[in-house]
Amino acid sequence: MSKKRFQRPDPITNPDSFLRRTDETVFHALQPLDKTVRLMEDKWGVDRLETLVSVDTAARFGSAKVKLDESIFQNDATEVAKRAAIMQRGWEALDREATERGHTSLSITAWTWRDDGGRAHAFVRDVAEAHQYGKENPGVAVWTMAEIIRIVDNFDHFSKNLPSEAKVAFPGAEVSAIKNKGKLDDDIPF
């Protein structure tokens, strides 16, 4: 389904759609699909299941998603109901195929740490794990390995790769503090 959620027709929060048959029908036609999506994302991880199936299956799933999104955009209640049912069967087909191919549901490996201020952090492999871990552990800042590398790369950019070069040259060296001392390209005093 599209990332944009179809807002519930309501007299206070969405009065323009309230008591409009088409908007009510579209909203309620999407509810069973939303439940299926949540179940599949809880089991497999966010944006992961589509990567575990054949290219053909993934392409058909993507095509069905576009057709559903188009029908939502056009506010065509009959077509939304039809396309939502197709997408629901599509999610179930993805689940079956991924299982038949030997893939297993999401298994989170997380490393946790509290910073000097006592804030909890978790470090996971990817976005799918980050979504699930964050859902199961509210209040914890969840970081993916890709995000950590982006931070290191950004820091390396401004410090002329010194931190990464030091870690390569001195295996086991530990970064214990980072202090902004100003410009890092000054002359070495010896």
C-alpha positions, 0 to 999 in steps of 0.5 A: 500500500502507499505510504500515504494513509487514507484518512478516516472520514470523521466529523471533526478531523476530516469533515470533508469526507464524513458521510460521503459514501465513496470516502467511507467505502474506500476507508473501510475497504482498506482496513483489512489490507492494512491489518494484513500489511501490519501482520506481514511487516511484524513477521518479515520486517518493513520493506523486506518481504518483497526482496525475498521472492522472485523478480517476477513475483516482486514485479507483479506485486509492484504492479498491483500496488500501483493499480491500488494507489491509482484507484485510491488517488481516483477515489474509485470505491469499487476499484479500491475494494477490488484492488485491496483484495488483490493486494491482500492475496499478494501479501499472502503469496509473498509470504508463501513464496518467501517461506518456500524459498527457505527464508525465515521471519525477521530475527533481530540482532541488536547491540544495546548501549547507554550513553554517558547521559543514560540514554538507551541506544540499540544498534541493528543491521538494517531498517527492517530490524530498526522498525521492529526493534523500535516498535518493541522497545519504545524510548530507545534510539535505534541506529542501523549500521548504514547510519553509523557508517554515514556518521563516521564518513561525515566525521571523516570528511571534516577531519581528513579521514583521521579517525578511520585511518587511526582505527586501521593503523591501531586495531583495538584503539578506542574513541573515548571522547570527541571534542571540537577543537576548531580547525583540524588542518592546522600545522603539527607543532613538531 
